[in-house]
Amino acid sequence: MPPRPPPTRAEYPVSVPLQTRWADNDLYGHVNNAAYYTYFDTAVNTYLIQAGVLDIHAGDVIGLVVETGCVYFAPLAFPEPLSVGLKVAKLGRSSVRYELAVFREGEDMAAAAAHFVHVYVDRQTRRPLEVSGELRRVLEGLLVV
């Protein structure tokens, strides 16, 4: 039994559409727990790329995942269209805590909810950098306290 009720779509200011993949299913016929982490990573990076604040190929700043966690509420399976709700719970000097939820198309209650922490670093040195400028502005727009 999950320790809390599933979040609803209304709790997330942004929704990123995704599709389950054939390889996501495990032998039990549902999406394997590890696949959810690819959904979270994909949703965060898709949003940042589309907002124009992340260049995964040539940008000087990259986000490294330092912490994740997930609570599962209902199974998903291939083929299902999904969406991932995205918000920022905490914006620090060099880090951001995202909170995310995976929703089956047409459902208001999340199938899974997670947190995902990025530390932003210099691509070459891997030393933490201050989240500033346009990146900070975009992340502040997702901040829900």
C-alpha positions in Angstrom: 0.0 0.0 0.0 1.5 3.4 -1.0 2.1 5.7 1.9 0.1 8.6 0.4 -2.7 9.0 -2.1 -1.8 9.5 -5.8 -1.4 13.1 -6.9 -3.7 14.6 -9.5 -3.0 16.3 -12.8 -4.0 19.7 -11.3 -1.0 19.6 -9.1 1.5 20.0 -12.0 1.8 23.1 -14.1 3.3 21.3 -17.1 2.5 18.0 -18.8 4.9 16.3 -21.2 3.3 13.6 -23.5 5.1 10.2 -23.7 4.3 6.8 -25.1 5.1 3.5 -23.5 7.6 1.4 -25.5 7.5 -2.4 -26.3 10.7 -2.8 -24.2 9.2 -1.1 -21.2 7.1 -4.2 -20.3 8.5 -6.9 -18.1 7.6 -10.6 -17.9 4.7 -9.7 -15.6 3.1 -7.8 -18.5 3.4 -4.3 -17.1 5.9 -1.5 -17.3 8.9 -2.4 -15.2 9.8 0.0 -12.4 13.1 0.9 -13.9 11.4 2.3 -17.1 9.6 5.0 -15.0 13.0 6.6 -14.4 13.5 6.9 -18.2 10.1 8.6 -18.3 11.1 11.1 -15.7 14.5 11.9 -17.3 12.9 12.2 -20.7 10.1 14.6 -19.4 12.5 16.9 -17.6 15.0 17.1 -20.5 12.3 17.4 -23.2 10.8 20.3 -21.3 14.2 22.1 -20.8 15.2 21.5 -24.5 11.9 22.8 -25.8 12.2 25.8 -23.5 15.5 26.6 -25.1 17.6 26.3 -21.8 19.3 23.0 -22.4 21.6 22.1 -25.2 22.5 18.4 -24.6 25.2 18.4 -27.3 27.1 21.6 -26.9 25.8 23.5 -23.9 28.3 24.5 -21.2 25.9 23.6 -18.4 24.4 20.1 -17.8 22.3 18.6 -15.1 23.5 15.5 -13.3 21.0 13.3 -11.4 22.0 13.0 -7.8 18.8 11.6 -6.2 15.6 9.9 -7.3 12.7 8.2 -5.7 9.3 6.8 -6.9 6.0 5.6 -5.4 3.9 3.4 -7.6 0.1 3.5 -7.4 -1.2 1.6 -10.5 0.4 -0.6 -13.3 0.9 0.7 -16.8 1.6 -1.4 -19.9 2.5 -1.2 -23.6 0.9 0.2 -25.6 -0.4 3.2 -23.7 -0.1 6.9 -24.3 1.0 8.7 -21.1 1.9 12.1 -19.8 4.3 13.2 -17.2 3.3 16.0 -14.9 6.3 18.2 -14.0 6.9 20.8 -11.3 9.8 22.2 -9.3 9.5 21.8 -5.5 12.8 23.4 -4.6 15.2 25.6 -6.5 18.6 26.0 -4.9 21.9 27.7 -5.9 23.1 24.8 -8.1 20.3 22.2 -7.8 16.7 21.7 -8.5 14.2 19.2 -7.0 11.7 18.2 -9.6 8.5 16.4 -8.7 6.8 14.3 -11.4 3.9 12.1 -11.9 3.0 9.6 -14.6 -0.6 9.7 -15.9 -2.4 7.2 -18.1 -4.3 9.1 -20.9 -7.7 10.2 -19.7 -7.0 9.6 -16.0 -6.7 12.3 -13.4 -4.9 10.2 -10.7 -1.2 9.4 -11.1 0.0 5.8 -11.7 3.3 6.8 -10.2 4.9 9.9 -8.5 8.5 10.7 -8.1 11.2 13.2 -7.2 14.3 13.8 -9.3 17.2 16.1 -8.2 19.6 17.7 -10.7 22.8 19.4 -9.8 23.8 21.7 -12.6 27.5 21.5 -13.4 30.1 22.7 -15.9 30.2 20.1 -18.8 34.0 19.9 -18.7 34.9 20.2 -15.1 31.8 18.7 -13.6 31.9 21.4 -10.9 28.6 22.8 -9.7 27.4 26.0 -11.3 24.9 28.5 -10.1 21.5 28.1 -11.7 21.1 31.5 -13.3 19.7 33.5 -16.2 17.1 32.0 -18.5 17.4 28.5 -16.9 16.5 30.0 -13.5 13.6 31.9 -15.0 12.2 28.8 -16.7 12.6 26.7 -13.5 11.0 29.5 -11.4 8.0 29.2 -13.7 7.6 25.6 -12.6 8.0 26.3 -8.9 5.1 25.1 -6.8 5.4 25.5 -3.0 
